Amino acid sequence: MSPIDANLQGAQGVAGVNTRLAAAIAGRPAGMGADVLLVAVSKTRPANDIRQAFADGLRHFGENYVQEAVEKIADLDDLRSAAGGGGIRWHMIGPLQSNKAGQAARHFDWVQSIDRAKIADALNQYRPTALGPLNVLLQVNISAEAAKSGAAPDAVAALAKQVMMLPNLRLRGLMAIVENVVDEKTLRDQFRKMRVLFEQMRTLYPQVDTLSMGMSQDYAIAVEEGATMVRVGSAIFGAREPKRRTT
């Protein structure tokens, strides 16, 4: 697997990622399907960078810090109503604290980082019914790292059952951040474990359709192993600036 060129930026970066995505999709086993959604990780990026990425064809953007995201969502509100229904969509992909759940529920289209019932309950409580159910993914700590967020694999079924009872949430699937290693076998093993969990969930809940895994350094491998959504930042925008916020 050739390394990702993190220096590609803008339309050139988007084109490069799309080319690698197409090659990875072509290499999937039969039956996996060809639909993979690209989420551009825009944390720490200014609104103007996101506006340019939108002009380059991207529609889904991922943020890690609620307050930073809320400011950018307001700045880019005009992109919500793009012609043809292709407006901007916002994904919360970072760990979510319960005291930020109200803002997240009101401003995001997706929350990918639910790892416990308390967060799900808070999002359900604060989601405005006029916006419709919030799309959510359960984050899984598939690498069992102590410092990493996510539910343990054996806790996913119980958490999914709880989320399914919440009317203002729509369970769409699973998300994971695999171990930050270069060993391809380790990466594939963890991606395959996520795929097994995903297929198990789909047998119970037919509306589940999303397996979010893979980032700039490993998204092609993730797609080969069955990802339906990837979260790519530096391969699109270039090297990330230092974090400016922690909320």
Phi and psi restraints in degrees (value plus and minus 20) as a CYANA .aco file:
   2 SER   PHI     -93.1   -53.1
   2 SER   PSI     123.6   163.6
   3 PRO   PHI     -87.3   -47.3
   3 PRO   PSI     135.3   175.3
   4 ILE   PHI     -97.2   -57.2
   4 ILE   PSI     115.9   155.9
   5 ASP   PHI    -106.2   -66.2
   5 ASP   PSI      78.6   118.6
   6 ALA   PHI     -92.4   -52.4
   6 ALA   PSI     -24.7    15.3
   7 ASN   PHI    -107.5   -67.5
   7 ASN   PSI     -29.2    10.8
   8 LEU   PHI     -87.1   -47.1
   8 LEU   PSI     118.2   158.2
   9 GLN   PHI    -157.9  -117.9
   9 GLN   PSI     139.6   179.6
  10 GLY   PHI      40.6    80.6
  10 GLY   PSI    -163.5  -123.5
  11 ALA   PHI     -79.8   -39.8
  11 ALA   PSI     -56.2   -16.2
  12 GLN   PHI     -82.9   -42.9
  12 GLN   PSI     -61.7   -21.7
  13 GLY   PHI     -85.6   -45.6
  13 GLY   PSI     -63.2   -23.2
  14 VAL   PHI     -80.9   -40.9
  14 VAL   PSI     -64.3   -24.3
  15 ALA   PHI     -83.4   -43.4
  15 ALA   PSI     -61.0   -21.0
  16 GLY   PHI     -83.8   -43.8
  16 GLY   PSI     -63.0   -23.0
  17 VAL   PHI     -83.7   -43.7
  17 VAL   PSI     -64.2   -24.2
  18 ASN   PHI     -82.5   -42.5
  18 ASN   PSI     -56.4   -16.4
  19 THR   PHI     -84.7   -44.7
  19 THR   PSI     -64.0   -24.0
  20 ARG   PHI     -87.8   -47.8
  20 ARG   PSI     -56.2   -16.2
  21 LEU   PHI     -81.9   -41.9
  21 LEU   PSI     -65.4   -25.4
  22 ALA   PHI     -80.9   -40.9
  22 ALA   PSI     -61.4   -21.4
  23 ALA   PHI     -85.8   -45.8
  23 ALA   PSI     -60.1   -20.1
  24 ALA   PHI     -87.1   -47.1
  24 ALA   PSI     -60.8   -20.8
  25 ILE   PHI     -82.2   -42.2
  25 ILE   PSI     -60.7   -20.7
  26 ALA   PHI     -84.0   -44.0
  26 ALA   PSI     -45.8    -5.8
  27 GLY   PHI    -108.4   -68.4
  27 GLY   PSI     -17.1    22.9
  28 ARG   PHI     -96.1   -56.1
  28 ARG   PSI     131.8   171.8
  29 PRO   PHI     -81.5   -41.5
  29 PRO   PSI     133.6   173.6
  30 ALA   PHI     -79.0   -39.0
  30 ALA   PSI     120.5   160.5
  31 GLY   PHI      79.2   119.2
  31 GLY   PSI     -32.1     7.9
  32 MET   PHI     -98.7   -58.7
  32 MET   PSI     -40.7    -0.7
  33 GLY   PHI      67.7   107.7
  33 GLY   PSI     150.5   190.5
  34 ALA   PHI    -139.7   -99.7
  34 ALA   PSI     -12.4    27.6
  35 ASP   PHI    -114.3   -74.3
  35 ASP   PSI      96.5   136.5
  36 VAL   PHI    -153.2  -113.2
  36 VAL   PSI     103.8   143.8
  37 LEU   PHI    -112.1   -72.1
  37 LEU   PSI     108.3   148.3
  38 LEU   PHI    -113.7   -73.7
  38 LEU   PSI      98.4   138.4
  39 VAL   PHI    -125.0   -85.0
  39 VAL   PSI      99.8   139.8
  40 ALA   PHI    -102.6   -62.6
  40 ALA   PSI      99.9   139.9
  41 VAL   PHI    -100.2   -60.2
  41 VAL   PSI      89.0   129.0
  42 SER   PHI    -128.8   -88.8
  42 SER   PSI      -5.8    34.2
  43 LYS   PHI     -79.4   -39.4
  43 LYS   PSI     120.2   160.2
  44 THR   PHI      49.6    89.6
  44 THR   PSI     -23.2    16.8
  45 ARG   PHI    -107.2   -67.2
  45 ARG   PSI     119.7   159.7
  46 PRO   PHI     -90.4   -50.4
  46 PRO   PSI     141.3   181.3
  47 ALA   PHI     -78.7   -38.7
  47 ALA   PSI     -53.8   -13.8
  48 ASN   PHI     -84.1   -44.1
  48 ASN   PSI     -55.4   -15.4
  49 ASP   PHI     -85.2   -45.2
  49 ASP   PSI     -59.2   -19.2
  50 ILE   PHI     -88.6   -48.6
  50 ILE   PSI     -60.3   -20.3
  51 ARG   PHI     -80.5   -40.5
  51 ARG   PSI     -60.0   -20.0
  52 GLN   PHI     -87.6   -47.6
  52 GLN   PSI     -61.4   -21.4
  53 ALA   PHI     -83.2   -43.2
  53 ALA   PSI     -56.5   -16.5
  54 PHE   PHI     -82.5   -42.5
  54 PHE   PSI     -63.1   -23.1
  55 ALA   PHI     -83.5   -43.5
  55 ALA   PSI     -48.6    -8.6
  56 ASP   PHI    -101.0   -61.0
  56 ASP   PSI     -20.0    20.0
  57 GLY   PHI      92.7   132.7
  57 GLY   PSI     -26.2    13.8
  58 LEU   PHI    -100.3   -60.3
  58 LEU   PSI     126.8   166.8
  59 ARG   PHI    -146.3  -106.3
  59 ARG   PSI     -43.7    -3.7
  60 HIS   PHI    -130.4   -90.4
  60 HIS   PSI     110.6   150.6
  61 PHE   PHI    -152.0  -112.0
  61 PHE   PSI     117.9   157.9
  62 GLY   PHI    -130.5   -90.5
  62 GLY   PSI     113.8   153.8
  63 GLU   PHI    -145.2  -105.2
  63 GLU   PSI     128.2   168.2
  64 ASN   PHI    -123.2   -83.2
  64 ASN   PSI     -45.0    -5.0
  65 TYR   PHI    -140.7  -100.7
  65 TYR   PSI     100.3   140.3
  66 VAL   PHI     -80.5   -40.5
  66 VAL   PSI     -69.9   -29.9
  67 GLN   PHI     -84.1   -44.1
  67 GLN   PSI     -62.7   -22.7
  68 GLU   PHI     -79.1   -39.1
  68 GLU   PSI     -63.1   -23.1
  69 ALA   PHI     -85.7   -45.7
  69 ALA   PSI     -62.8   -22.8
  70 VAL   PHI     -78.5   -38.5
  70 VAL   PSI     -60.1   -20.1
  71 GLU   PHI     -83.7   -43.7
  71 GLU   PSI     -63.3   -23.3
  72 LYS   PHI     -90.7   -50.7
  72 LYS   PSI     -57.6   -17.6
  73 ILE   PHI     -79.6   -39.6
  73 ILE   PSI     -60.9   -20.9
  74 ALA   PHI     -86.1   -46.1
  74 ALA   PSI     -62.6   -22.6
  75 ASP   PHI     -83.1   -43.1
  75 ASP   PSI     -50.4   -10.4
  76 LEU   PHI    -128.5   -88.5
  76 LEU   PSI       3.5    43.5
  77 ASP   PHI     -80.0   -40.0
  77 ASP   PSI     -48.1    -8.1
  78 ASP   PHI     -86.4   -46.4
  78 ASP   PSI     -38.4     1.6
  79 LEU   PHI    -103.0   -63.0
  79 LEU   PSI     -25.9    14.1
  80 ARG   PHI     -84.8   -44.8
  80 ARG   PSI     -55.3   -15.3
  81 SER   PHI    -130.2   -90.2
  81 SER   PSI      23.2    63.2
  82 ALA   PHI     -82.6   -42.6
  82 ALA   PSI     131.1   171.1
  83 ALA   PHI     -78.9   -38.9
  83 ALA   PSI     124.3   164.3
  84 GLY   PHI      58.3    98.3
  84 GLY   PSI      -7.1    32.9
  85 GLY   PHI      56.5    96.5
  85 GLY   PSI      -7.5    32.5
  86 GLY   PHI    -118.0   -78.0
  86 GLY   PSI      27.7    67.7
  87 GLY   PHI     -96.2   -56.2
  87 GLY   PSI     148.0   188.0
  88 ILE   PHI     -87.7   -47.7
  88 ILE   PSI     125.8   165.8
  89 ARG   PHI    -150.0  -110.0
  89 ARG   PSI     119.5   159.5
  90 TRP   PHI    -133.5   -93.5
  90 TRP   PSI     114.4   154.4
  91 HIS   PHI    -139.4   -99.4
  91 HIS   PSI     107.3   147.3
  92 MET   PHI    -106.2   -66.2
  92 MET   PSI      96.1   136.1
  93 ILE   PHI    -136.4   -96.4
  93 ILE   PSI     -26.7    13.3
  94 GLY   PHI    -115.2   -75.2
  94 GLY   PSI     149.2   189.2
  95 PRO   PHI     -75.9   -35.9
  95 PRO   PSI     118.9   158.9
  96 LEU   PHI    -136.4   -96.4
  96 LEU   PSI     105.0   145.0
  97 GLN   PHI    -106.7   -66.7
  97 GLN   PSI     128.2   168.2
  98 SER   PHI     -82.1   -42.1
  98 SER   PSI     -49.3    -9.3
  99 ASN   PHI     -95.8   -55.8
  99 ASN   PSI     -26.8    13.2
 100 LYS   PHI    -125.7   -85.7
 100 LYS   PSI     -20.2    19.8
 101 ALA   PHI     -83.5   -43.5
 101 ALA   PSI     -55.0   -15.0
 102 GLY   PHI     -82.0   -42.0
 102 GLY   PSI     -67.5   -27.5
 103 GLN   PHI     -84.1   -44.1
 103 GLN   PSI     -62.7   -22.7
 104 ALA   PHI     -81.9   -41.9
 104 ALA   PSI     -63.1   -23.1
 105 ALA   PHI     -84.3   -44.3
 105 ALA   PSI     -52.1   -12.1
 106 ARG   PHI    -105.6   -65.6
 106 ARG   PSI     -43.2    -3.2
 107 HIS   PHI    -133.0   -93.0
 107 HIS   PSI     -43.5    -3.5
 108 PHE   PHI    -117.4   -77.4
 108 PHE   PSI     135.0   175.0
 109 ASP   PHI    -112.2   -72.2
 109 ASP   PSI     -48.5    -8.5
 110 TRP   PHI    -155.5  -115.5
 110 TRP   PSI     125.0   165.0
 111 VAL   PHI    -143.9  -103.9
 111 VAL   PSI      97.8   137.8
 112 GLN   PHI    -118.3   -78.3
 112 GLN   PSI     -19.0    21.0
 113 SER   PHI    -139.9   -99.9
 113 SER   PSI      15.3    55.3
 114 ILE   PHI     -97.3   -57.3
 114 ILE   PSI     100.5   140.5
 115 ASP   PHI    -147.9  -107.9
 115 ASP   PSI     -16.5    23.5
 116 ARG   PHI    -179.0  -139.0
 116 ARG   PSI     137.5   177.5
 117 ALA   PHI     -84.3   -44.3
 117 ALA   PSI     -52.4   -12.4
 118 LYS   PHI     -78.9   -38.9
 118 LYS   PSI     -61.9   -21.9
 119 ILE   PHI     -88.8   -48.8
 119 ILE   PSI     -62.7   -22.7
 120 ALA   PHI     -80.4   -40.4
 120 ALA   PSI     -64.5   -24.5
 121 ASP   PHI     -80.8   -40.8
 121 ASP   PSI     -62.0   -22.0
 122 ALA   PHI     -86.9   -46.9
 122 ALA   PSI     -62.6   -22.6
 123 LEU   PHI     -82.2   -42.2
 123 LEU   PSI     -61.5   -21.5
 124 ASN   PHI     -82.7   -42.7
 124 ASN   PSI     -60.1   -20.1
 125 GLN   PHI     -84.9   -44.9
 125 GLN   PSI     -60.3   -20.3
 126 TYR   PHI    -115.9   -75.9
 126 TYR   PSI     -29.2    10.8
 127 ARG   PHI     -88.9   -48.9
 127 ARG   PSI     100.3   140.3
 128 PRO   PHI     -84.3   -44.3
 128 PRO   PSI     109.7   149.7
 129 THR   PHI     -82.7   -42.7
 129 THR   PSI     -46.9    -6.9
 130 ALA   PHI     -85.2   -45.2
 130 ALA   PSI     -43.0    -3.0
 131 LEU   PHI    -104.8   -64.8
 131 LEU   PSI     -31.1     8.9
 132 GLY   PHI      61.8   101.8
 132 GLY   PSI     149.2   189.2
 133 PRO   PHI     -79.7   -39.7
 133 PRO   PSI     123.3   163.3
 134 LEU   PHI    -101.2   -61.2
 134 LEU   PSI     108.3   148.3
 135 ASN   PHI     -91.0   -51.0
 135 ASN   PSI     109.2   149.2
 136 VAL   PHI    -154.1  -114.1
 136 VAL   PSI     129.5   169.5
 137 LEU   PHI    -142.3  -102.3
 137 LEU   PSI     128.9   168.9
 138 LEU   PHI    -112.8   -72.8
 138 LEU   PSI     104.9   144.9
 139 GLN   PHI    -104.5   -64.5
 139 GLN   PSI     111.8   151.8
 140 VAL   PHI    -134.6   -94.6
 140 VAL   PSI     111.5   151.5
 141 ASN   PHI    -107.3   -67.3
 141 ASN   PSI      57.0    97.0
 142 ILE   PHI     -92.6   -52.6
 142 ILE   PSI     -40.4    -0.4
 143 SER   PHI    -112.9   -72.9
 143 SER   PSI     -23.2    16.8
 144 ALA   PHI      36.8    76.8
 144 ALA   PSI      17.7    57.7
 145 GLU   PHI    -106.5   -66.5
 145 GLU   PSI     112.2   152.2
 146 ALA   PHI     -82.3   -42.3
 146 ALA   PSI     -53.0   -13.0
 147 ALA   PHI    -108.6   -68.6
 147 ALA   PSI     -18.3    21.7
 148 LYS   PHI    -122.7   -82.7
 148 LYS   PSI     121.2   161.2
 149 SER   PHI     -92.5   -52.5
 149 SER   PSI     142.9   182.9
 150 GLY   PHI     105.8   145.8
 150 GLY   PSI     129.6   169.6
 151 ALA   PHI     -96.6   -56.6
 151 ALA   PSI     130.4   170.4
 152 ALA   PHI     -86.5   -46.5
 152 ALA   PSI     127.5   167.5
 153 PRO   PHI     -73.2   -33.2
 153 PRO   PSI     -57.0   -17.0
 154 ASP   PHI     -98.4   -58.4
 154 ASP   PSI     -23.0    17.0
 155 ALA   PHI    -121.3   -81.3
 155 ALA   PSI     -24.2    15.8
 156 VAL   PHI     -86.1   -46.1
 156 VAL   PSI     -63.0   -23.0
 157 ALA   PHI     -80.5   -40.5
 157 ALA   PSI     -64.4   -24.4
 158 ALA   PHI     -86.2   -46.2
 158 ALA   PSI     -59.9   -19.9
 159 LEU   PHI     -85.8   -45.8
 159 LEU   PSI     -61.2   -21.2
 160 ALA   PHI     -80.3   -40.3
 160 ALA   PSI     -61.3   -21.3
 161 LYS   PHI     -81.5   -41.5
 161 LYS   PSI     -60.0   -20.0
 162 GLN   PHI     -87.1   -47.1
 162 GLN   PSI     -63.4   -23.4
 163 VAL   PHI     -84.1   -44.1
 163 VAL   PSI     -56.8   -16.8
 164 MET   PHI     -83.1   -43.1
 164 MET   PSI     -38.3     1.7
 165 MET   PHI    -107.6   -67.6
 165 MET   PSI     -23.2    16.8
 166 LEU   PHI    -119.6   -79.6
 166 LEU   PSI      94.4   134.4
 167 PRO   PHI     -88.9   -48.9
 167 PRO   PSI     -42.5    -2.5
 168 ASN   PHI    -114.8   -74.8
 168 ASN   PSI     -11.4    28.6
 169 LEU   PHI    -141.0  -101.0
 169 LEU   PSI     126.5   166.5
 170 ARG   PHI    -141.0  -101.0
 170 ARG   PSI      89.7   129.7
 171 LEU   PHI     -90.0   -50.0
 171 LEU   PSI     100.0   140.0
 172 ARG   PHI    -129.7   -89.7
 172 ARG   PSI     -39.6     0.4
 173 GLY   PHI     135.4   175.4
 173 GLY   PSI    -162.6  -122.6
 174 LEU   PHI    -148.8  -108.8
 174 LEU   PSI     134.2   174.2
 175 MET   PHI    -154.6  -114.6
 175 MET   PSI     127.7   167.7
 176 ALA   PHI    -169.7  -129.7
 176 ALA   PSI     130.6   170.6
 177 ILE   PHI    -134.6   -94.6
 177 ILE   PSI      90.1   130.1
 178 VAL   PHI     -96.9   -56.9
 178 VAL   PSI     154.0   194.0
 179 GLU   PHI     -80.4   -40.4
 179 GLU   PSI     121.8   161.8
 180 ASN   PHI    -105.3   -65.3
 180 ASN   PSI      58.1    98.1
 181 VAL   PHI    -152.6  -112.6
 181 VAL   PSI     143.9   183.9
 182 VAL   PHI    -117.9   -77.9
 182 VAL   PSI     -29.1    10.9
 183 ASP   PHI     -89.6   -49.6
 183 ASP   PSI      94.9   134.9
 184 GLU   PHI     -86.4   -46.4
 184 GLU   PSI     -55.2   -15.2
 185 LYS   PHI     -82.7   -42.7
 185 LYS   PSI     -63.1   -23.1
 186 THR   PHI     -80.9   -40.9
 186 THR   PSI     -64.8   -24.8
 187 LEU   PHI     -81.2   -41.2
 187 LEU   PSI     -67.7   -27.7
 188 ARG   PHI     -84.1   -44.1
 188 ARG   PSI     -58.7   -18.7
 189 ASP   PHI     -79.9   -39.9
 189 ASP   PSI     -63.5   -23.5
 190 GLN   PHI     -91.8   -51.8
 190 GLN   PSI     -59.8   -19.8
 191 PHE   PHI     -82.7   -42.7
 191 PHE   PSI     -59.5   -19.5
 192 ARG   PHI     -88.2   -48.2
 192 ARG   PSI     -56.4   -16.4
 193 LYS   PHI     -82.7   -42.7
 193 LYS   PSI     -59.2   -19.2
 194 MET   PHI     -84.8   -44.8
 194 MET   PSI     -59.1   -19.1
 195 ARG   PHI     -82.3   -42.3
 195 ARG   PSI     -59.6   -19.6
 196 VAL   PHI     -82.8   -42.8
 196 VAL   PSI     -66.3   -26.3
 197 LEU   PHI     -79.6   -39.6
 197 LEU   PSI     -61.6   -21.6
 198 PHE   PHI     -81.5   -41.5
 198 PHE   PSI     -66.5   -26.5
 199 GLU   PHI     -85.7   -45.7
 199 GLU   PSI     -56.1   -16.1
 200 GLN   PHI     -83.5   -43.5
 200 GLN   PSI     -61.3   -21.3
 201 MET   PHI     -86.4   -46.4
 201 MET   PSI     -58.0   -18.0
 202 ARG   PHI     -85.8   -45.8
 202 ARG   PSI     -48.9    -8.9
 203 THR   PHI     -88.9   -48.9
 203 THR   PSI     -47.5    -7.5
 204 LEU   PHI    -109.8   -69.8
 204 LEU   PSI     -55.8   -15.8
 205 TYR   PHI    -150.2  -110.2
 205 TYR   PSI      75.9   115.9
 206 PRO   PHI     -80.6   -40.6
 206 PRO   PSI     -41.8    -1.8
 207 GLN   PHI     -96.3   -56.3
 207 GLN   PSI     -31.7     8.3
 208 VAL   PHI     -87.5   -47.5
 208 VAL   PSI     107.4   147.4
 209 ASP   PHI    -163.9  -123.9
 209 ASP   PSI     -14.7    25.3
 210 THR   PHI    -148.1  -108.1
 210 THR   PSI     106.2   146.2
 211 LEU   PHI    -142.9  -102.9
 211 LEU   PSI      81.4   121.4
 212 SER   PHI    -114.6   -74.6
 212 SER   PSI      89.1   129.1
 213 MET   PHI    -179.9  -139.9
 213 MET   PSI     126.6   166.6
 214 GLY   PHI      87.3   127.3
 214 GLY   PSI     109.3   149.3
 215 MET   PHI    -147.7  -107.7
 215 MET   PSI    -188.2  -148.2
 216 SER   PHI     -73.3   -33.3
 216 SER   PSI     -59.2   -19.2
 217 GLN   PHI    -102.1   -62.1
 217 GLN   PSI     -33.7     6.3
 218 ASP   PHI    -165.6  -125.6
 218 ASP   PSI      -6.2    33.8
 219 TYR   PHI     -85.6   -45.6
 219 TYR   PSI     -52.0   -12.0
 220 ALA   PHI     -85.0   -45.0
 220 ALA   PSI     -60.9   -20.9
 221 ILE   PHI     -84.8   -44.8
 221 ILE   PSI     -62.8   -22.8
 222 ALA   PHI     -79.3   -39.3
 222 ALA   PSI     -62.3   -22.3
 223 VAL   PHI     -85.6   -45.6
 223 VAL   PSI     -61.9   -21.9
 224 GLU   PHI     -78.6   -38.6
 224 GLU   PSI     -49.3    -9.3
 225 GLU   PHI    -115.0   -75.0
 225 GLU   PSI     -14.5    25.5
 226 GLY   PHI      95.2   135.2
 226 GLY   PSI     -13.0    27.0
 227 ALA   PHI     -79.4   -39.4
 227 ALA   PSI     121.0   161.0
 228 THR   PHI    -127.4   -87.4
 228 THR   PSI     -26.1    13.9
 229 MET   PHI    -168.1  -128.1
 229 MET   PSI     116.2   156.2
 230 VAL   PHI    -145.5  -105.5
 230 VAL   PSI     132.5   172.5
 231 ARG   PHI    -139.7   -99.7
 231 ARG   PSI      86.1   126.1
 232 VAL   PHI    -142.6  -102.6
 232 VAL   PSI     106.1   146.1
 233 GLY   PHI    -135.9   -95.9
 233 GLY   PSI     -93.0   -53.0
 234 SER   PHI     -84.4   -44.4
 234 SER   PSI     -49.6    -9.6
 235 ALA   PHI     -89.3   -49.3
 235 ALA   PSI     -35.9     4.1
 236 ILE   PHI    -120.0   -80.0
 236 ILE   PSI     -69.9   -29.9
 237 PHE   PHI    -117.2   -77.2
 237 PHE   PSI     -31.7     8.3
 238 GLY   PHI      73.9   113.9
 238 GLY   PSI    -199.0  -159.0
 239 ALA   PHI     -78.3   -38.3
 239 ALA   PSI     117.8   157.8
 240 ARG   PHI     -99.7   -59.7
 240 ARG   PSI     122.7   162.7
 241 GLU   PHI     -92.9   -52.9
 241 GLU   PSI     140.0   180.0
 242 PRO   PHI     -76.5   -36.5
 242 PRO   PSI     126.9   166.9
 243 LYS   PHI     -80.9   -40.9
 243 LYS   PSI     113.6   153.6
 244 ARG   PHI    -120.9   -80.9
 244 ARG   PSI     -38.4     1.6
 245 ARG   PHI    -158.7  -118.7
 245 ARG   PSI     140.3   180.3
 246 THR   PHI    -146.6  -106.6
 246 THR   PSI      -9.6    30.4
